[in-house]
Amino acid sequence: MQSDDATSMLMTMASLQEEHNVQVHAEWKEQGYDYYRAIWVECAEMLDHFGWKWWKKQESDIDQVKLELVDIWHFALSELIRSDQLNASLGEELAKVEPIDSTPETFRKAIEALAASSLQSRSFRMSDFTNAMRTLPMDLKELFALYVGKNVLNRFRQDHGYKEGSYRKLWAGREDNEHLIEILGSVSVEPEQMFDMLYQQLELRYSQET
């Protein structure tokens, strides 16, 4: 992938993240939100979806694992924007992420390293995030597609009472994340049309359960 394309993807995601953060709070940069805490909590949720318990049979839900990693990227982007660390070199770093031949335990340890660095630095370390991508594996193109999808869902949640507590995450017995993955798997539109199309599809499914 060319560096210009990677930078464009990064800046597009950053723009969407800023719009979402403003929706949550107009002066979000001054609120002192603990993004590092959100990151390590998401790491624990990701391990639950991936499976780590030796005393019971577990099946990895890779779709949900990937969405949890994308959730972490939302908080990471927020921290990078707030601390003025967002630059083209980060796009180049993401573009260089290539899958490696890893084991389940390699991925678990990569997630633990990401959680540990978040706790120790009370911030975000890009190298630990890209290592988690590499061992999952996930490349920049997939990160971008899933990020746009989850950003739409986050926007949808806020528009339908998430902050006030009136939003329902379960539709027809399934979490909204599962509906999102199903919709993403069926789309064949251009990237610039994806946001509106996903929002419309989520609205349709949600309204059927209201």
Buried (B, 14 or more C-beta within 10 A) or exposed (E): BEEEBBBBBBBBBBEBBBEBBEBBEEEBBEEEBBBBEBBBBBBEBBBBBBBBEEEEEEEEBEBBBBBBBBBBBBBBBBBBBBEEEBEBEBBBBBBBBEEEEBEEEBBBBBBBBBBBBBBEEEBBBBEBBBBBBBBBBBBBBBBBBBBBBBBBBBBBBBEBEBEEEEBEEEBEEEEBBBBBBEBBEEEEEEEEEBBEBBBEBBEEBBEEEE
